[in-house]
Protein backbone atom coordinates (compact mmCIF):
# COMPACT_ATOMS: atom_id res chain seq x y z
CA UNK A 1 0.00 0.00 0.00
CA UNK A 2 1.36 3.41 -0.92
CA UNK A 3 1.67 6.24 1.57
CA UNK A 4 -1.10 8.09 -0.27
CA UNK A 5 -3.47 5.11 0.09
CA UNK A 6 -2.56 4.73 3.74
CA UNK A 7 -3.13 8.44 4.39
CA UNK A 8 -6.48 8.36 2.56
CA UNK A 9 -7.64 5.57 4.88
CA UNK A 10 -6.30 7.48 7.86
CA UNK A 11 -8.23 10.59 6.79
CA UNK A 12 -11.41 8.54 6.32
CA UNK A 13 -11.05 7.22 9.89
CA UNK A 14 -10.58 10.77 11.16
CA UNK A 15 -13.69 11.88 9.27
CA UNK A 16 -15.66 9.07 10.91
CA UNK A 17 -14.32 10.06 14.32
CA UNK A 18 -15.29 13.70 13.74
CA UNK A 19 -18.82 12.59 12.79
CA UNK A 20 -19.00 10.54 16.00
CA UNK A 21 -17.78 13.47 18.09
CA UNK A 22 -20.43 15.68 16.48
CA UNK A 23 -23.07 13.05 17.31
CA UNK A 24 -21.80 12.88 20.89
CA UNK A 25 -21.94 16.69 21.23
CA UNK A 26 -25.51 16.69 19.93
CA UNK A 27 -26.52 13.92 22.36
CA UNK A 28 -24.86 15.74 25.27
CA UNK A 29 -26.65 18.96 24.36
CA UNK A 30 -30.12 17.40 24.24
CA UNK A 31 -32.37 18.07 27.20
CA UNK A 32 -32.97 14.39 27.91
CA UNK A 33 -29.95 12.14 28.12
CA UNK A 34 -29.95 9.25 25.64
CA UNK A 35 -27.79 6.82 27.59
CA UNK A 36 -28.02 4.10 24.95
CA UNK A 37 -27.07 6.56 22.21
CA UNK A 38 -24.13 7.86 24.20
CA UNK A 39 -22.98 4.30 24.93
CA UNK A 40 -23.12 3.42 21.21
CA UNK A 41 -21.14 6.54 20.30
CA UNK A 42 -18.59 5.86 23.05
CA UNK A 43 -18.04 2.32 21.75
CA UNK A 44 -17.71 3.50 18.15
CA UNK A 45 -15.32 6.27 19.23
CA UNK A 46 -13.15 3.76 21.05
CA UNK A 47 -12.99 1.61 17.91
CA UNK A 48 -11.99 4.62 15.81
CA UNK A 49 -9.31 5.67 18.31
CA UNK A 50 -7.86 2.15 18.24
CA UNK A 51 -7.91 2.03 14.43
CA UNK A 52 -6.24 5.45 14.24
CA UNK A 53 -3.58 4.32 16.67
CA UNK A 54 -2.87 1.26 14.49
CA UNK A 55 -2.68 3.44 11.36
CA UNK A 56 -0.34 5.87 13.08
CA UNK A 57 1.91 3.09 14.38
CA UNK A 58 2.14 1.53 10.91
CA UNK A 59 2.88 4.87 9.26
CA UNK A 60 5.61 5.70 11.77
CA UNK A 61 7.24 2.26 11.39
CA UNK A 62 7.40 2.57 7.62
CA UNK A 63 8.57 6.16 7.85
CA UNK A 64 11.47 5.16 10.15
CA UNK A 65 12.42 2.24 7.87
CA UNK A 66 12.60 4.65 4.95
CA UNK A 67 15.02 6.85 6.90
CA UNK A 68 12.72 9.71 7.89
CA UNK A 69 12.87 11.21 11.35
CA UNK A 70 10.05 10.25 13.69
CA UNK A 71 8.85 13.80 14.29
CA UNK A 72 6.62 16.39 12.63
CA UNK A 73 9.38 17.51 10.28
CA UNK A 74 10.00 13.89 9.22
CA UNK A 75 6.27 13.39 8.74
CA UNK A 76 6.08 16.44 6.49
CA UNK A 77 9.18 15.41 4.49
CA UNK A 78 7.89 11.86 3.95
CA UNK A 79 4.51 13.19 2.78
CA UNK A 80 6.12 15.76 0.49
CA UNK A 81 8.49 13.19 -1.03
CA UNK A 82 5.51 10.89 -1.71
CA UNK A 83 3.52 13.75 -3.28
CA UNK A 84 1.03 13.75 -0.40
CA UNK A 85 1.79 17.07 1.31
CA UNK A 86 -1.74 18.43 0.87
CA UNK A 87 -3.27 15.17 2.08
CA UNK A 88 -0.98 15.18 5.12
CA UNK A 89 -1.94 18.80 5.88
CA UNK A 90 -5.63 17.88 5.74
CA UNK A 91 -5.00 14.98 8.14
CA UNK A 92 -3.26 17.33 10.58
CA UNK A 93 -6.20 19.76 10.35
CA UNK A 94 -8.75 17.00 10.94
CA UNK A 95 -6.75 15.62 13.85
CA UNK A 96 -6.70 19.10 15.43
CA UNK A 97 -10.45 19.42 14.82
CA UNK A 98 -11.09 16.02 16.42
CA UNK A 99 -8.99 17.00 19.45
CA UNK A 100 -10.96 20.26 19.88
CA UNK A 101 -14.29 18.44 19.59
CA UNK A 102 -13.16 15.81 22.08
CA UNK A 103 -12.12 18.51 24.59
CA UNK A 104 -15.45 20.32 24.12
CA UNK A 105 -17.36 17.09 24.68
CA UNK A 106 -15.30 16.47 27.82
CA UNK A 107 -16.39 19.88 29.13
CA UNK A 108 -20.02 19.07 28.31
CA UNK A 109 -19.73 15.76 30.16
CA UNK A 110 -18.26 17.59 33.15
CA UNK A 111 -21.18 20.04 33.13
CA UNK A 112 -23.66 17.15 32.98
CA UNK A 113 -21.94 15.41 35.89
CA UNK A 114 -21.92 18.59 37.95
CA UNK A 115 -25.60 19.18 37.22
CA UNK A 116 -26.47 15.60 38.20
CA UNK A 117 -24.50 15.93 41.44
CA UNK A 118 -26.31 19.16 42.30
CA UNK A 119 -29.67 17.49 41.65
CA UNK A 120 -28.73 14.55 43.87
CA UNK A 121 -27.60 16.93 46.61
CA UNK A 122 -30.87 18.86 46.35
CA UNK A 123 -32.97 15.69 46.52
CA UNK A 124 -30.98 14.46 49.49
CA UNK A 125 -31.50 17.77 51.31
CA UNK A 126 -35.18 17.93 50.43
CA UNK A 127 -35.82 14.38 51.61
CA UNK A 128 -33.73 14.74 54.72
CA UNK A 129 -30.84 12.56 55.69
CA UNK A 130 -32.88 10.68 58.28
CA UNK A 131 -35.49 9.27 55.92
CA UNK A 132 -34.80 5.67 56.97
CA UNK A 133 -33.68 4.21 60.28
CA UNK A 134 -30.79 1.78 60.78
CA UNK A 135 -33.23 -1.11 60.39
CA UNK A 136 -34.17 0.07 56.86
CA UNK A 137 -37.67 1.09 57.93
CA UNK A 138 -39.08 4.56 57.26
CA UNK A 139 -38.85 6.85 60.26
CA UNK A 140 -42.13 7.96 61.76
CA UNK A 141 -41.42 11.69 61.78
CA UNK A 142 -40.15 13.96 59.04
CA UNK A 143 -38.39 12.98 55.90
CA UNK A 144 -41.23 13.93 53.57
CA UNK A 145 -40.46 15.72 50.34
CA UNK A 146 -42.37 18.95 49.96
CA UNK A 147 -43.34 20.19 46.52
CA UNK A 148 -42.92 23.76 47.86
CA UNK A 149 -39.13 23.51 48.07
C-alpha positions as CSV (number, residue, x, y, z in Angstrom):
1,X,0.0,0.0,0.0
2,X,1.4,3.4,-0.9
3,X,1.7,6.2,1.6
4,X,-1.1,8.1,-0.3
5,X,-3.5,5.1,0.1
6,X,-2.6,4.7,3.7
7,X,-3.1,8.4,4.4
8,X,-6.5,8.4,2.6
9,X,-7.6,5.6,4.9
10,X,-6.3,7.5,7.9
11,X,-8.2,10.6,6.8
12,X,-11.4,8.5,6.3
13,X,-11.1,7.2,9.9
14,X,-10.6,10.8,11.2
15,X,-13.7,11.9,9.3
16,X,-15.7,9.1,10.9
17,X,-14.3,10.1,14.3
18,X,-15.3,13.7,13.7
19,X,-18.8,12.6,12.8
20,X,-19.0,10.5,16.0
21,X,-17.8,13.5,18.1
22,X,-20.4,15.7,16.5
23,X,-23.1,13.1,17.3
24,X,-21.8,12.9,20.9
25,X,-21.9,16.7,21.2
26,X,-25.5,16.7,19.9
27,X,-26.5,13.9,22.4
28,X,-24.9,15.7,25.3
29,X,-26.7,19.0,24.4
30,X,-30.1,17.4,24.2
31,X,-32.4,18.1,27.2
32,X,-33.0,14.4,27.9
33,X,-29.9,12.1,28.1
34,X,-29.9,9.3,25.6
35,X,-27.8,6.8,27.6
36,X,-28.0,4.1,25.0
37,X,-27.1,6.6,22.2
38,X,-24.1,7.9,24.2
39,X,-23.0,4.3,24.9
40,X,-23.1,3.4,21.2
41,X,-21.1,6.5,20.3
42,X,-18.6,5.9,23.0
43,X,-18.0,2.3,21.7
44,X,-17.7,3.5,18.2
45,X,-15.3,6.3,19.2
46,X,-13.1,3.8,21.0
47,X,-13.0,1.6,17.9
48,X,-12.0,4.6,15.8
49,X,-9.3,5.7,18.3
50,X,-7.9,2.1,18.2
51,X,-7.9,2.0,14.4
52,X,-6.2,5.4,14.2
53,X,-3.6,4.3,16.7
54,X,-2.9,1.3,14.5
55,X,-2.7,3.4,11.4
56,X,-0.3,5.9,13.1
57,X,1.9,3.1,14.4
58,X,2.1,1.5,10.9
59,X,2.9,4.9,9.3
60,X,5.6,5.7,11.8
61,X,7.2,2.3,11.4
62,X,7.4,2.6,7.6
63,X,8.6,6.2,7.9
64,X,11.5,5.2,10.2
65,X,12.4,2.2,7.9
66,X,12.6,4.7,4.9
67,X,15.0,6.8,6.9
68,X,12.7,9.7,7.9
69,X,12.9,11.2,11.3
70,X,10.1,10.2,13.7
71,X,8.9,13.8,14.3
72,X,6.6,16.4,12.6
73,X,9.4,17.5,10.3
74,X,10.0,13.9,9.2
75,X,6.3,13.4,8.7
76,X,6.1,16.4,6.5
77,X,9.2,15.4,4.5
78,X,7.9,11.9,4.0
79,X,4.5,13.2,2.8
80,X,6.1,15.8,0.5
81,X,8.5,13.2,-1.0
82,X,5.5,10.9,-1.7
83,X,3.5,13.7,-3.3
84,X,1.0,13.7,-0.4
85,X,1.8,17.1,1.3
86,X,-1.7,18.4,0.9
87,X,-3.3,15.2,2.1
88,X,-1.0,15.2,5.1
89,X,-1.9,18.8,5.9
90,X,-5.6,17.9,5.7
91,X,-5.0,15.0,8.1
92,X,-3.3,17.3,10.6
93,X,-6.2,19.8,10.4
94,X,-8.7,17.0,10.9
95,X,-6.8,15.6,13.9
96,X,-6.7,19.1,15.4
97,X,-10.5,19.4,14.8
98,X,-11.1,16.0,16.4
99,X,-9.0,17.0,19.5
100,X,-11.0,20.3,19.9
101,X,-14.3,18.4,19.6
102,X,-13.2,15.8,22.1
103,X,-12.1,18.5,24.6
104,X,-15.5,20.3,24.1
105,X,-17.4,17.1,24.7
106,X,-15.3,16.5,27.8
107,X,-16.4,19.9,29.1
108,X,-20.0,19.1,28.3
109,X,-19.7,15.8,30.2
110,X,-18.3,17.6,33.2
111,X,-21.2,20.0,33.1
112,X,-23.7,17.2,33.0
113,X,-21.9,15.4,35.9
114,X,-21.9,18.6,38.0
115,X,-25.6,19.2,37.2
116,X,-26.5,15.6,38.2
117,X,-24.5,15.9,41.4
118,X,-26.3,19.2,42.3
119,X,-29.7,17.5,41.7
120,X,-28.7,14.6,43.9
121,X,-27.6,16.9,46.6
122,X,-30.9,18.9,46.3
123,X,-33.0,15.7,46.5
124,X,-31.0,14.5,49.5
125,X,-31.5,17.8,51.3
126,X,-35.2,17.9,50.4
127,X,-35.8,14.4,51.6
128,X,-33.7,14.7,54.7
129,X,-30.8,12.6,55.7
130,X,-32.9,10.7,58.3
131,X,-35.5,9.3,55.9
132,X,-34.8,5.7,57.0
133,X,-33.7,4.2,60.3
134,X,-30.8,1.8,60.8
135,X,-33.2,-1.1,60.4
136,X,-34.2,0.1,56.9
137,X,-37.7,1.1,57.9
138,X,-39.1,4.6,57.3
139,X,-38.8,6.9,60.3
140,X,-42.1,8.0,61.8
141,X,-41.4,11.7,61.8
142,X,-40.2,14.0,59.0
143,X,-38.4,13.0,55.9
144,X,-41.2,13.9,53.6
145,X,-40.5,15.7,50.3
146,X,-42.4,18.9,50.0
147,X,-43.3,20.2,46.5
148,X,-42.9,23.8,47.9
149,X,-39.1,23.5,48.1
